[in-house]
Amino acid sequence: MGRGYNLLLILVTFLVLVAAVTARRPRVGFYGNRCRKVESIVRSVVRSHFRCNPANAPGILRMHFHDCFVNGCDGSILLAGNTSERTAGPNRSLRGFEAIEEAKTRLENACPNTVSCADILTLAARDAVVWTGGKGWSVPLGRLDGRRSEASDVNLPGPSDPVAKQKQDFAAKNLNTLDLVTLVGGHTIGTAGCGLVRGRFFNFNGTGQPDPSIDPSFVPLVQARCPQNGNATTRVDLDTGSAGDFDTSYLSNVRSSRVVLQSDLVLWKDTETRAIIERLLGLRRPVLRFGSEFGKSMTKMSLIEVKTRLSDGEIRRVCSAIN
């Protein structure tokens, strides 16, 4: 019995060691002494790229969202290729890839083959919020990089989606309605292409007229920026009057019907989402603090379908290429 017990103990110990090697559970401080400078390096790189081009901040935040909603937060949006996720329509205007690659290069020099691209992108999204004036939060780390990146997998919430569709899409990712409204508040920074929004301001649903739910005084402002026969790639601010600051002004604009995205405007028409907007704006009790809630929702989103086993993912040495 003693010999059998010893063999069993050895087997159990072996299995525990295998599990420890092949599985990673995301948590704050995951890298510990193996890469003590991971957060400071990413923070420094994001700051540098933000100062060079402020559009990189909303670009990185949007990139993280697009990554997580397609096969989980696995950095697959970073992979290059003729049919990769980066080539899908909603991803062609993304910015900030160079920042992630630079952070990866610096981290490979500091702690080789340790920090995943997925973790770098998650940290960079947090830092993009901070550098635009938002509140920071602790980021769980320990993701692995996915090996699959196909444009055909990209099926993101759309700019014309009704509230019911948005709730359904978020629920499918284990995100609730509070998460939906709070994350939409991230549109307080960034821009949209005129080709994406122009129809609402000139020919809504084939009527030849602007969307009647838009504040009439807002219509000529967007029409001037996005002429009917103008360049579809011209960008228009998502948060008129405060496009570079991470604050609650976008939600105020939703309340005032002064936003370019139909999917955001309709959130004020729905009883449940309207109540959440009012709480985030301090107009209804119990009041919700936007900065704190955004960090909570980002943390939940960053854990969608993460790769934690080596059989499902890897640590890429270059974020744009499979090892």
C-alpha positions in Angstrom: 0.0 0.0 0.0 2.9 2.3 0.8 4.4 1.9 -2.7 1.0 2.4 -4.3 0.4 5.5 -2.3 3.8 6.9 -3.3 3.1 6.3 -7.0 -0.3 8.0 -6.6 1.3 10.9 -4.9 3.9 11.2 -7.7 1.1 11.1 -10.3 -0.9 13.7 -8.6 2.1 16.0 -8.2 2.9 15.5 -11.9 -0.6 16.4 -12.9 -0.5 19.5 -10.7 2.8 20.6 -12.2 1.4 20.0 -15.8 -1.7 22.1 -15.0 0.5 24.9 -13.5 2.6 24.9 -16.7 -0.2 24.8 -19.2 -2.9 26.9 -17.5 -2.9 30.6 -16.6 -5.7 32.2 -14.6 -5.8 36.0 -15.2 -5.2 38.0 -12.0 -3.8 41.3 -10.9 0.0 41.0 -10.5 0.2 37.8 -12.6 3.8 38.4 -13.8 5.2 39.3 -10.5 9.0 39.2 -10.4 9.1 37.6 -13.9 8.4 41.0 -15.5 8.1 43.7 -12.9 8.1 46.6 -15.4 5.3 45.3 -17.6 2.8 48.0 -16.7 5.3 50.9 -16.6 6.7 49.9 -20.1 3.2 49.7 -21.6 2.2 53.0 -19.9 5.3 54.8 -21.2 4.8 53.6 -24.8 1.1 54.5 -24.9 1.9 57.9 -23.5 4.5 58.5 -26.2 2.2 57.4 -29.0 -0.7 59.4 -27.6 1.4 62.6 -27.5 2.5 62.0 -31.1 -1.1 61.4 -32.2 -4.0 61.7 -29.8 -6.1 59.6 -32.1 -4.1 56.6 -30.9 -5.9 56.6 -27.6 -9.5 56.0 -28.9 -7.9 53.7 -31.5 -6.4 51.4 -28.9 -9.5 51.4 -26.8 -11.7 50.5 -29.8 -9.1 47.9 -30.9 -9.4 46.2 -27.5 -13.2 46.1 -27.8 -13.1 44.7 -31.3 -10.6 42.0 -30.2 -12.6 40.9 -27.2 -15.9 40.6 -29.1 -14.4 38.2 -31.7 -13.3 34.9 -30.2 -12.3 36.5 -26.9 -9.6 38.8 -25.7 -6.7 37.0 -27.3 -4.9 39.6 -29.3 -6.0 38.1 -32.6 -6.9 41.6 -33.9 -3.2 42.3 -33.9 -2.3 39.5 -36.4 -1.6 40.7 -39.9 -2.6 38.8 -43.1 -4.7 39.0 -46.2 -7.8 37.6 -44.5 -7.0 38.4 -40.8 -9.5 40.3 -38.6 -7.6 43.5 -39.3 -8.9 43.4 -42.9 -12.6 43.3 -42.0 -14.6 46.4 -42.7 -15.1 47.6 -39.1 -11.3 47.2 -38.3 -9.8 49.0 -41.3 -9.9 52.4 -39.5 -8.3 51.1 -36.3 -5.3 52.9 -35.0 -2.5 52.2 -32.5 -1.0 48.9 -33.8 2.5 50.5 -33.8 2.1 51.3 -30.1 1.4 47.6 -29.3 4.3 46.4 -31.4 6.7 48.9 -29.7 5.6 47.8 -26.3 6.0 44.2 -27.3 9.5 44.8 -28.6 10.5 46.5 -25.3 9.0 43.8 -23.2 10.7 41.1 -25.2 14.0 42.8 -24.4 13.1 43.2 -20.7 11.5 39.8 -20.1 11.6 37.5 -23.2 8.7 35.2 -24.0 6.8 36.2 -20.9 4.1 38.8 -21.6 1.4 38.1 -24.2 0.2 40.6 -26.8 -3.3 40.1 -25.5 -2.2 41.4 -22.1 -0.3 44.3 -23.7 -3.4 45.4 -25.6 -5.5 45.1 -22.4 -3.1 47.3 -20.4 -2.8 49.8 -23.3 -6.6 50.2 -23.4 -6.6 51.1 -19.7 -3.7 53.5 -20.2 -5.4 55.1 -23.2 -8.3 56.0 -20.9 -5.9 57.4 -18.3 -4.0 59.6 -20.7 -7.2 61.2 -21.9 -8.2 62.1 -18.4 -10.2 59.0 -17.3 -9.9 57.0 -14.1 -7.6 54.0 -14.0 -8.2 50.5 -12.7 -6.3 47.3 -11.8 -6.0 45.0 -14.8 -6.0 41.2 -14.4 -3.2 39.7 -16.5 -2.3 36.2 -17.7 -4.0 35.9 -21.1 -2.4 33.9 -23.9 -2.5 34.9 -27.6 -4.9 33.3 -29.9 -3.7 31.6 -33.1 -6.7 32.2 -35.3 -7.6 35.5 -36.9 -10.1 35.5 -39.7 -12.1 38.4 -41.2 -15.0 36.1 -41.6 -15.3 35.8 -37.8 -15.8 39.5 -37.3 -19.4 40.1 -36.4 -19.5 43.2 -34.2 -22.4 45.3 -32.8 -23.4 47.7 -35.5 -23.9 51.5 -35.6 -27.6 51.1 -36.5 -28.5 48.3 -34.0 -31.7 48.7 -32.0 -31.4 48.5 -28.2 -32.8 44.9 -28.1 -30.1 43.7 -30.5 -27.4 45.5 -28.4 -28.6 43.9 -25.2 -28.6 40.5 -26.9 -25.1 40.9 -28.3 -23.7 42.0 -24.9 -25.5 39.3 -23.0 -23.9 36.7 -25.3 -20.6 37.9 -23.9 -21.8 37.8 -20.3 -22.1 41.6 -20.2 -25.2 43.1 -18.7 -27.1 46.3 -19.6 -25.1 48.4 -17.2 -21.9 47.2 -19.0 -23.5 48.0 -22.4 -24.3 51.6 -21.4 -21.1 52.2 -19.6 -18.9 50.9 -22.4 -20.8 53.0 -24.9 -19.8 55.9 -22.8 -16.3 55.2 -24.0 -17.4 57.0 -27.2 -16.5 60.1 -25.2 -13.2 59.9 -27.1 -12.7 59.2 -30.8 -14.3 59.8 -34.2 -16.5 58.0 -36.8 -16.1 58.0 -40.5 -18.6 60.2 -42.4 -19.5 57.3 -44.6 -20.8 55.5 -41.6 -23.1 58.2 -40.2 -23.9 60.5 -43.1 -27.1 58.7 -44.1 -28.9 59.7 -40.9 -28.2 63.4 -41.5 -29.4 63.5 -45.1 -31.6 60.6 -46.1 -32.7 58.6 -43.1 -34.4 55.4 -44.1 -34.8 56.6 -47.6 -37.0 59.6 -46.6 -34.7 62.2 -48.1 -34.7 63.9 -44.7 -32.5 63.7 -41.5 -33.4 61.4 -38.7 -36.2 63.3 -36.9 -34.9 62.0 -33.5 -31.7 64.1 -33.8 -31.6 67.5 -32.2 -32.4 69.8 -35.2 -29.6 72.3 -34.2 -27.1 69.4 -34.4 -27.9 68.4 -38.0 -26.3 71.3 -39.9 -23.1 70.9 -37.8 -22.6 67.3 -39.0 -23.8 68.1 -42.5 -21.1 70.7 -42.8 -18.5 68.2 -41.6 -19.8 65.4 -43.7 -21.3 66.8 -47.0 -23.6 64.5 -48.8 -21.2 63.9 -51.7 -18.0 64.5 -49.6 -15.2 62.1 -48.7 -16.6 59.1 -46.8 -13.3 58.7 -44.9 -13.5 62.2 -43.3 -13.8 61.8 -39.6 -16.4 63.4 -37.3 -16.1 63.7 -33.6 -18.2 61.2 -31.6 -18.4 63.5 -28.6 -19.1 67.0 -29.9 -17.4 69.6 -27.8 -15.3 67.2 -25.7 -13.8 64.7 -28.1 -10.4 64.5 -26.5 -11.5 64.2 -22.8 -12.6 61.0 -21.1 -15.7 62.2 -19.2 -19.5 61.9 -19.1 -20.1 64.5 -21.8 -20.9 61.9 -24.4 -23.7 60.5 -22.2 -25.0 64.1 -21.9 -25.0 64.3 -25.6 -27.0 61.1 -25.9 -29.5 62.6 -23.5 -29.7 65.7 -25.8 -29.9 63.7 -29.0 -26.7 65.2 -30.3 -24.7 62.1 -31.2 -23.8 60.7 -34.7 -24.4 57.0 -34.0 -28.0 55.8 -34.2 -27.2 52.8 -31.9 -26.2 55.3 -29.2 -29.0 57.7 -29.6 -31.6 55.0 -29.2 -30.3 54.2 -25.7 -32.1 57.3 -24.5 -35.4 55.9 -25.8 -35.3 52.6 -23.9 -36.6 52.8 -20.3 -33.8 50.5 -18.9 -30.9 52.1 -20.6 -32.2 55.6 -20.1 -32.4 55.0 -16.3 -28.7 53.9 -16.3 -27.6 57.0 -18.3 -29.4 59.2 -15.8 -27.7 57.4 -12.9 -24.3 57.8 -14.6 -25.0 61.5 -15.1 -26.1 61.9 -11.4 -29.7 62.7 -12.4 -31.2 59.6 -10.7 -30.5 57.7 -7.5 -28.7 55.6 -6.7 -25.9 57.6 -8.5 -23.3 55.6 -10.5 -19.7 56.9 -10.8 -18.9 56.7 -14.5 -15.1 56.3 -14.0 -15.5 53.5 -11.5 -18.2 51.7 -13.5 -16.2 52.0 -16.7 -13.2 50.2 -15.1 -15.5 47.4 -13.8 -17.1 46.9 -17.2 -13.7 47.0 -18.9 -12.4 44.4 -16.5 -15.4 42.1 -17.2 -15.0 42.6 -21.0 -11.3 41.9 -20.8 -12.0 38.4 -19.5 -14.3 37.3 -22.3 -13.2 33.9 -23.5 -9.6 34.4 -22.6 -7.1 31.8 -23.6 -5.5 30.3 -20.5 -4.0 26.9 -21.7 -1.1 26.5 -24.0 -3.1 24.1 -26.1 -5.4 27.0 -27.0 -2.9 29.8 -27.2 0.7 31.0 -27.1 2.9 34.0 -26.2 3.8 35.6 -29.5 7.2 37.2 -29.9 5.8 39.6 -32.6 2.2 40.6 -32.1 1.5 40.7 -35.8 2.7 37.2 -36.6 2.2 33.6 -35.3 5.4 32.2 -33.8 
